C-alpha cells in the first residue's frame, strides 16, 4: 500500500493528450486514453477517454443499439493505469504489458461518443508488477471497476515475437 507521506512527496503531473500519446505505446485504433491526464507518479491517475461514434467495434456491438464493449473499457482502464508507472523515472521509456484482471464489474453502458473519466490508484508494486484499482465513470455514474495487473519491461525496437534466446 502507498503511504500518505509518499503521496505528499510526489507532485501531480498534468499530461496533455499529446504527452499521454508519447508515453503510451498503443496507437489508433487501439489508443483509447485520448484526453488529458492528471498523474501522481507511482500513486494515482485521473484520465479521460472517448470512443468516436464511427469506431469499427460499434458496427457489430450491437447493430441498431451500439454499446462500447466491456473489453474495450477494461483496456482503456489498463492504459490509464499504466500512466501511473510510465511517469516514474524507473519505468520511463518502458512498455507495459497488461497481464491480469480480477473483480471486474460493469454497472452502466457506455454509449458511442461518451466521455469516460478514468480514476485509479496503485494497490501494490512488487518485482516490476503493479496491481491497481481502477474505475471508469460516464455522466457522473460509475460504469466499470476492476483490479488490473500490469508489468513493465524495456521497450523492444522490433516486433520480434521469438523468445529472448532467438528461438
N, C-alpha and C positions, 0 to 999 in steps of 0.2 A: 504494500500500500504506500502511496506517496504521502509524505508528511506535510503538514501545513507550512512548516518552515521552508521546505523546498519549493512550495508553491509561491511563497512570498519572495524567495530569492530569484525566481525566474520572472522575467518580464514578458508580457504578451507581445506577440508579433501580429501586425495586421498585414495579411498577404493579399495582394491584388489577384484577380483572376489570372493574369499573366504569370505571376510568381507561383501560383498554385500549379499552373501548367508546366513551369520549369522544374518543379520538384517531383511531380508525379510522372511515372514512365508511360502511362496509358496515353493513347491518342484517340481522336474521333475515329470511329463512332463509339469507342468504349471509354472515353474520358467523361465521367459524369459529374464530378465536382467542378462546376464551371462558374462559380461565383466567388466572392471574396471569402477569406477565412481568417478567423482570429485564433491564434495558437499560443499556448504556453508550452514551449518545447518540453517534451517528455512528461507532460501533465494532462492537458486538456485541449479540446478543439471545439470550435463552433464554425461551421462552414455552410455554404449554400450550393444547391444544385437545382437544375430544372431540366426537364426532358422535353425537347421540342415536339410539337404535335405531329410532325411528319416523321418521327423516329420509326424505323422499319419494324420494330417489335410490336407496335400498335396494330399493324395490319392483321396479325394473327392472334392478338391477345387483347381483346376479343373482338371479332368482326361485329360492327354495329354498336359496341359498348367498350371502347378501348380503356384498358387499365394498365398501369405500369406493373410489369411482372415483379414478384417478390424477389427473385434472384437479382434483378437489376437494382432494387433498393438495397439489398444486402451488399452488393458490390460497391454501391455508392458510399455506404457507411464504411466499408473497408478502405476505400480511397481516402475518405476524410480521416479515419483513424491513423492511417499511415503518415499523415502530415505531422502528427504529434512527435514522431521519431525522426522523420526526414529533416526536421528543422533543428535537430541536435547535432553538435559537432561530430559525435561518434557515428552517426548514421548518414551524414551528409554525402550525397553522391551515390548512395547505395540504392538497391532495388528492393521492393517489398514483395513478399510472397504471402498471399492470403492462404493460411493453412488449416484453419479450423473455425467452427461456428457452434455455439451452444445457446440454448434458451431463446431461440428466435421466435418472435411473436409478431403477428400483423394485426393491427387494430382498425385501420382506416384505409380505404382505397386511395391511391394517388392517381389523379387524372392527368391526361396529357396537358402540358404547359404549366402545371402547378409548380410553385416554388417550394422546395423542400429544404427545411432547416435541419442540419445535422449537428448533434451535440454528443460529446463523449469525453471519457477520461481513461487514463491508464489504470488498470487494475493491478497488473504486475508486469515486471520486466526481468527475465532471468535468461542468461545464456543466449542472448540475441533473439529471444522470443517474447513478444509483447501480447498480453491479453488486455483488451479494452472493452468497456461497457459503452455501447453506442445506441443512440435513438435517432429516429427520423420523424420530423414534425411537418405537417402541412396545414395551413389555415388555422394555426394555433392548437391543433389536435395531434396527439401522438399517433403516427401511422405505423411505426415498427420499432422494435427494440431487439438487441442481440448482444451476446458476448462474442467478440471476434478475436481470433488469434492470428498474428502475423509474425513473420520472421524477416530478417534483413540480411542481405548478402551483397558483396561487391557487384557492381554493375558489369555485366559482360558486354563487350563491344560487338560480339557477333551472336546471331541467334543459334549457336551451336547447341543442339539438343543431346549430344553424346555425353557420356559421363566424364568426370574430371580426368580420368585416365585415357581418354580418347576412344573408349570402346563403348 
